[in-house]
Amino acid sequence: VIAVALLHLAITVRKVNIGLPDCWWNEYIANLSNSLIDDICHKVLDFYSISKEEKMDFMPPRPFILGQTPIMPANSGTSS
């Protein structure tokens, strides 16, 4: 679903005429609504328009790899 939404976003932004019906994705995912695709596209655009600090709220924590120093988020320190 996300791949289809991102293809739709790229096609729309670049104004590419793909020569297929408006709901071309129904060939791959039946009954996928325009509103769901639009919601996914807006979330992607919102993500790329926010600051790096705000993106940290969206990102899952990095896994700890043996031998690496863990990276702690800036706001996770103890307060005095």
C-alpha positions, 0 to 999 in steps of 0.5 A: 500500500505504501509503495503504491501511494509513493508511486502515486505521489511521484507520478502526481508531483512530476505530472507524468502521464502514465496512460492508465486510468485514475485508479490504476492501483486497483490492478494491484490492491483491490478497493484501495481508496483515494483517501487512504492514498492521499493520507499516506502521501500527506504523511510523507510530505509532512515528514520531509517538511519538518525539522530534524528534531521533530523527525526524532519523534517519528523515528523508532529507537536505533537498535544497540549493536555490541561494541557501539556507544549507545546514542541517547536522544537529547531530551532523555537525560536526567534532570536535576 
